[in-house]
């Protein structure tokens, strides 16, 4: 089969076939491919062509260029049409090419028109022969070869993209056809009136074949019979031109690249909130015969990808419109298309759902273990403790409790950043607050200072720390302390803030939000907790990130600080009067004149007495008397101070001090391990006191009472916190 041979004389061929260029010099357009000095032109002229794929819209010259190559090459040239040729024809072509190569050392060029129409088995049959050089492939396709052609064939070929011809190119082709006496209409005096030729050129939309077919129809139907006598005058007016090249029913090929370009323009218009452009591209697609289901599919994707949680109703609106369209059909269904498009084009935008792909990347980087308390406890809770320590959120106020949900190695990792658009703006503060409280509760277990009155020995396992701190109202108390400190601090937008003992991150993020034009420096005690906070801050711009420092006592060395501060904030900078005084003295030196230190400390001596949980009056009285002796021991630095003593101690000529005591209550549920440590006379001063003051029977009864009480749930735990404001005097 020869695509380039006619079935009859040249005069009976269509004008587009007769006017095909025979040489590179006759070729019109595609200067970016075959202009002087271009690679493809040089390869054709030197007959050194390798496998190529010509890709472009109809009428741009793909087959014509193959014909030019056939005229230039000394190689054998075979043509196949992918629609008509089967595997047998391919095998015959390959066999002939292999024979010519072995016997005559002659190359074979195989031109395959519409190569994308071949199925995978047909393309695979050709692959090894292209790979070993037996066949030089020239493929022509209107489809993007990177999508539609075997990847192995594409990887072994150069892809040349032919563009629609320009108006000047088409006009040149039309005038050449009118002037050519052998192949065109040069024997007759063809004239164009008004803008008839311009109309033909414009309506052809870059397709030379369409132009020449229309020109042929216009000329040959403008006389009573064809062919007329040579030299006769033929006039093509606007009406004739319009009749010969009627408006295209389809503005673009629904399977071609332009199809994807238009839908891309539509989606980008929705994303850019341009309803006018969205309606235009929607109309463009519908007038081209695009499938409404395809358009709705893309809008459903956009509703989650581009609008997302900024308007959670968007997906419901588009889904409802799609269902309504299925019931109504065309043409009235266009109302539902327009309704969905306008809703998306005017809705607030957020792409926060892309956070899923960040999480997916984290999964690919590391296969982290599921935290023990999140594992399924139905199967092996007794043997391995799976699920132990899990807190059921619905059992807590507001149906939430701070709890670790990410694996240990991803603690502090942020995937979802709510935007300030639409619905996300309304949940942003709540999401950030819960995240920060949760992180603070987690980190508190890793950086525990000895302010807890009963926990003097090293902690047990991470699981026990979670049970002790999170099976409680810890979130409420942390939030209350944070809000009280930041309110008393009086942070302004340009404040420079130093946060000491910042391992729990509680004060860092609020300070950062309240002082966006200032700077926040956070000093941690441990490198590990500092790394978690830095990971949490990694989603911020570099200019917005806090400065993190690590100092063992939570107080920085003066030379490590870049500048003085208006505010120094801290929670529990110490548990003894000496530790707190040392912190205040150091922090005062970091302040500008008039600057303030605002911190809170829990007062161990005013903490809850466990005797209040005992119901037996006699036993409760005996335990209470023992506790009074223990907590009133002024020789113990933990119990030798309160708010008033602290205020008197801290007051100095260079600073003024105001301390107030705040009583707080939080639900707490100590673990069995906590209770065991409390009663341990070797590791707990409280336990040593009990064994010194009480009989063994009272101690055992007291312990069983606490175990039974906390087995049923948390208890209302009372404690006192002192809030101190220290102001450096003006110099």
VEXKOLFI-942532 format. One record per residue (C-alpha): x negated, y, z. Coordinates in pm, whole numbers, plus 32768, in hexadecimal, padded with zeros to 4 digits. Each point is the difference from the previous one (the first is absolute). Layout:
residues N
XYZ...
//
This chain:
residues 731
8000800080007F7781577F9E8093812F80A57F5480E17F05807E7F647EBD814080707F5A81087F1F7F6E801A80CA7EC67F6D81277F4C7F85812980C7811F80D37F7D80FF7F2B80B17F57801F8152808380FD80FD7F5181507FF87F637FBD81567F5E7EC37F797F9080A27EBA7F5F812580B57F377F3080F67E9C808B80107F007F257F527EC7809A80937F9F80AF813F7FFA814D7F4A816D7FD87F9B806A7FAF816580C88119809E7FF1804781747F5D7F40811E7ECA80D77FEC7FAB7F9781647FC97E9E7F7C7F8980197E987F8581657FE37E9A80337F857F077F6F80F681027F3C80C67FA77EA08070811C7F537F497FB380B47EBA7E907FA3801880557E94804E80EB7FE77ED37F0980A67F147EE47F1E807780E07ECC7FF67F997FB7816881587FF6809A80367F37813F81537F8D807E80EC8126802A81698040806080B981257F64810F807F80E580FA81127FB38167805A7FA480957F957EB37F8C80C17ECF7EB38073808B7F287F327F137FA67EBC80B080467F1B7ED97F7B81057F0F7EB8801080BD7FE77E857FEA8033801E7E887EE780FE7FEB7F1F7F0F80BE805F7EEA7F0D7F9780E07EDE7EAF804D80A27F937EB3808F7F417EE97F5680897F0A80FE81247F1F7FB7813F80AF806581307F3A8071814C80978068810C7F6F80DE81438086808C80337F93816781797FED7FCE7FE67F0A7EE07EBE7F4280457FFF7ED480E77EEA7F3880A07FD37F347EC07FB281357F2E7F0D8072810B7F4D7EB17FF87FEA800B7E857F6E815F800C7F067F9381087F9D7ECA7F3C7FC180CF7EC87F37810080C47F2F7EF080A37FB87F607EAF7F96814A7F607F1D804781247F577EAA7FF27FE17FE67E867FD081667F8F7FA780BB8142811C80EA7FAA80CA80B2810A817A7FF5800A80D68123806F815B7F9B8073810181168005812F7FB080DA812080F47FE480DE802081357F087F3280C880C8803B813E81147F227F717F237ECC801F80477F29812E7EEF7F9880F17FB97EB27F577FCF80AC7EAF7F16810280947F437EF480C37FCC7F397EBF7F4681267F697F30805A81317ED87F0C7FE67FC880557E907FFC817280487F147FBF811F7F017F3D7F2F800F80F77EDF80A37F1D7EFE811A80FD7FDB7FFD81798018815B805D807B80B881397F988145801380BF811081027FC981078042810980FC810680647FEE7F8381697EFB805381007F077EE27FD07F93800F816B81617F8F805A806D7F287EDC7EC77F5C7F6E7F367EE7809D7F0980A180EE7EE97F217F80803B807B7E9C800E816A80717EBD7FDB80C47F4F7F867EC4808681167F237FE281767FE1815180AA80238040812F7F23813980CB804180A180A87ED580C68139804C813C807C7F507F9E80D47ED6800A8177802880E680DF7F367EDC806C7F277FA37E957FBF81647FA97F9A801E81307F1F7EB87FA17F5B80817E9C7FC7814680817F6A7F5380F47F157F087EF27F9981227F1B7FA380A681167F3A7EBD80507F467F837E9E7FB480577FAC7E957FB37E8C801B80927F97814D80DF8126805980D881077F537EFA80D37F4F80AA7FC67EB0812580D5806E801B8166807F80717FBE81658052813B80C780708038816780ED8119805C801680BA81497F787F25811780667EB07F727E9E7F7480097FCF80858161813F7F4D80697F837EB87F6F7EB3802A80B2809B805E814D81027EEB80007F017EF67FA27F60803381587EA37F997F99806D7ED07F337F7080117EA080C97ED47F8C814880A480677F9B81427F527FA57F577EB881387F27800680D7813880337F4180BC7EF280347EDF7F0F81757FFA804A8020817A7FDD7F4C80137EB280907ECC7F588168805280617FEB816A7F8B80237F9D7E8F81187F3E7F527F1C7EDA7FAA7E9F7F9680537F06802E7F6F805381427F467F3B808E7EDF7E9E8070805E7FE781728052816480288077803180EE812680777F5C8145806980E4811F80167F7F816680D680E680D880457FF5817581427F387FDD7F547EF57F2F7EE57FED80FD80F47FD8812080C07EEF7F4D7EC67F417FA67F6C7FFC815F81217FEB80F07FC8804781717F707ED280AD80EF7F4180DC7EE87F9F80EB7F08810D80657EFB7F0A80767FB37E907FFB80887F6E81437EE67F0180037EE780F07FAA7F1A80E480C180E1812F7FCB810D7F4180B97F1F7FF981327F9681697FCD8168807D800D805F7F3581337EBE807C809F806481677FB981587FBA80947F777F6A81427F0181168028811581007FD780C27F5681187EC87FFB80D77FBE816F7FB5816880608057804C80977EAD816E7FA97FBA7FFF80AC7EAB7EDC7F337F7F80947EC58099814680337F427F4580467EBC7F307EC2800E81327F38806B80BF80827ED17ED27FB67F277FFE7E97806F81757FCE7FE0800D80967EA47EE77F137FA180CE7ED5806B7F3E7FB8813D80917EF780E680B780A381277F9B7EDB80DB7E9380527FBB8039816C806380B87F9E813D7EEA7F0B80577EFE81167FEE80DD80E980CD80297EF3810A7E867FEA80167FDE817A800F8103801581167F127F4580E77EAE80597F6B802E81787FD5812E806380D47FD77EFB810D805980518166801381727FB481627FA07F9480557E998064815180217F507F5D80217EA97FE57E897FCB81717FD6805A806B81137F107F3D7F6D7EDC807A7EA0805081698079800D7FD880B67EB47F6C7EC87F6081227F2B807D80FC81047F8A7F5B80057EAA80257E877FE581778026803D8039812F7F217F0C7FCA7EE27FB480F97EEC804381127FAA8094806B81507EE97F4D80B87F19811A7F9C809B80C7811D7F717F0280F47EAA800D7F5D7FFF817A801880827FF681677EE77F1B80727EF980C57F428072814E808D800C7F7581617E9A7F847FE97F88813D7F53808880DC81177FB47F20812D7EDA804480EB7ED17F2D7FB17F1B7F1C80C37F1C7EE87F8D7FC17F7B815D80727EA67F907EAC7FE47F577F837FC08162805D7E977FBC7EE57FE47F057F0A808A810080757EEE80E97FDA7F047EE67E9A80757FCB7FBF7FD1817580867E9D7FE97F187FB67EDC7ED7808C80BF803E7F3C813E80E37EE6806F80358073816880907F2781148165803180797FF48090816480567EF380FC813480B0808B809780197EA07FDB7E8E7FB281237F0F7FFE80307F8E8165810C7EFE7FB07F047EEF7FA77ECC802080DB803E810981077FA67F12811A7EC47F777F637F6781367F6480C4811F8094808480697EAD80FB811880207FA68041816B80048172804E80E8805F7EE180EB81188060815F7FF27F6F804181697F9081797FEA802D7FCE7FCE81747F72815E8021808A815D7FF18028807D7E9B7FBD7E967F957E8B803D7FEA7ECF7FAF80D17E9480477FA67F607EBB7F977EE57F8B7F22807C7F827EB27ECB801B7F227EE27F0680207EE5806480E87F1580517EE180FC80F47F6C805680BD813F8033816D7FAB801D7FBD7E8A810480DD7F5780BB7F9A7EC6814280CA800E7FEB817A800F815D809A8002801081357F2780A581488058810E7FCD7EF8816E7FB1803780537EE380E97E917FB480417FD8815C8093810E7FAE81007F517EC280727E9A807C7FE27FE080838164809C7EC780957F237F177F327EC280BB805C805F80168170804D7E8D801E7EC17FAA7F457F2B80D980E480A57F8281407FD47E9B7F877E92803F7FB47FD080A68153809D7ED980B47F1E7F127F417EC380C7803E804F8038816F7FD67E8D80347EA680147F637F83813180BB80A17FD481547F6E80E0810C801E7FA08171812280E7804E80F47EDF802980157FC9817580147E867FFC7F2A7F9C7ED77E978012806D7F7B7EC87F567FB37FD77E8E81317FB97F2C80587EA77F8B80627FC67E96808480F47EFF814E7F5180188015804381747FB0816E7FCB811E80177F0A80F07F5780EE7F9C80E7811B801481457F3D80FD7FCC7EF081117F3B80B0805A814B809C806E81627FC67E9A80607FB4806580B57EC580E480EC80BD7EFD805981057EED802D7EFE80E280DF7F33806280CD81317E95803180687F98805E7EA0811780FC7FD77FC3809B81557E8B802D7FC4802980947EA4811880E9806F7F34808681257ED480297F1D80B680FB7F237F587F8C7EC1800380F77EDE7FBE7FAE7E957E96807480047F9D7F6881517EB77F49801E804A7ED580DE7F1D7F0680AE80A87EBB806F7F347F44810380337E94805C80B87FE27EB57FEC7E877FD2817A7FD58005803081117EFA8131807E80BC7FA981727FF57F3380037EBF81147FEC7EFC80ED80F780A47EE280F880277FAB7FCD7E928164804B7F918024812F80DF7EB2809B7F977FEA7FCB7E867F2481317FCC7F227FB3812B7F2F7ECD804B80227ED380E17ED27F4E809080437EB480B07F0B7F5A80EF80297E8980377F5C7F1F81007FE17ECF7F1D7F867FDE7E9B81077EF97FB2812880D9805D7F5F81257F4D7FEC7F2B7EC481747FB0801A8056817180217F2280557ED880B37EF87F33814E809780637F8181577F927F7C7F7D7EB3814380607F507FC1817180497F3B80EF7F277E9B8030807080458165806D81257F9080D67F577EDD80B17F9D801D816E7E927FF3805C7FBE7EC280C67EE77FD980FF7FA67EE080E67F87803A816580037EF4810E80A980E0810380EA80AA7F0A7F528150802C7F22807D7EE37EA6808F8024800881787FBA7F097FE47EE180E97F137F43811681047FEB7FFF80EE7ED880B4812180AC80C18064813C81707FAB8025813F80B18062808B7EBF80977F7F7EC1809F81067EEE802B7FE97EB180AE80CE7EEF809E7F6E7F50812F7E9C80897FE37FB67F54814C80997F4F81297F378098811D7FD7816480747E8E7FF67FA6803F7F847E9C810B81067FC17F28811B808C7EDF7F977F2080E580027ED1808C815B804D7EA78095803C7F7F7F797EB5813A805F7F3D7FFF816580857EB280367F57809B7FA17EB1810E810D80148009815D7F758054810B810781737FDE804880027E9B7F7E80B97EEE80B87FD87E99806D81477F4180187FF77E9B807E80CE7F0180BC7F8A7F0080FF80C07EF080AD7FE18010817D7FB27E9F807F80528055816A816380657FA380477ECE7F2E81167F08802E7FF67F1A8130803F7E957FA980A97FD38150812F80BD7F78804B7ED17F2580297F18812C81677FCB80777FB47F5F81537FFB812D80F17F0C7F6780FA7F087F907EF88025814B7F497FAC80BC81427EC77F3280427F81802D7E9D8056817480067F318037813C7ED87F517F61802380D47EC38008814380C97EAE7FAC80937F7A7FA87EA8807B81347F457FAA80F781147E947F96800F7F4D814A7FBA7EB67F497FE080827F677EBD7FC381067EEE81357F8A7F4580E88064811C7F528130809380AA81077F2A814B80827F7D806F81257F2A7FC9810D81077EAA7F7C80677F9E7FF07E92806A816A7FC47F3A807A812C7ECE7F3B7F96800080747E96803D817180427EC380CD7FCE7FA0816A7FB07FD87FB47E8E81527F547FDF81627FFF808480BA7EBC803C816E7FA2801780697E9A804E815E7F74801C806E7EA3805B80FC7F537F1F80BA7EC8806E803B7F097EE680AB7EB27FDA7FC07EFA7EF6807C7E9B7FE47EDC7F1380337FE27E8A7FFB7EB17F8780837F8F7EB07F7B7FC37ECF80DD7E8D803D7FCB80268161808980A97F7C81397EF27EFB802A7EF3810C7FF280B880DD80F97FF97EEB81037E987F957FBA7F38806681397EB47FE67F47804D80E67EDA811880E2807D7FDF80F18128817A7FED801E7FEE7E8680177EEB8014810080D680EC80D0812A7F117FF47F307EDA80777F6F80D68117814E8089807C81007EEB7FBD802E7E90804A7FDC7F087EE381757FAD800B805A81717FD27F0A801E7EE0808C7ECD7F4D8167807680337FA3815B7F847F5A7F6F7ECB81277F1C7FAC80EC8127802B7F3E80CF7F027FE47EDF7F0981777FC08013805181717FE37F2E803D7ECA806B7EBA7F5E815A80997FD47F8581407F597F55814E803D801D80C881408022817880257E98806080437FCA814C80AF7EBE80C47FE77F85816480247F3C80C67F017F5181488043800180FA7EE27EE380FA801B7FC681407F3D7EA5809780277FC081587F697EA580897FCB7FEF8166807C7FBB81197F0C7E9A80768017
//
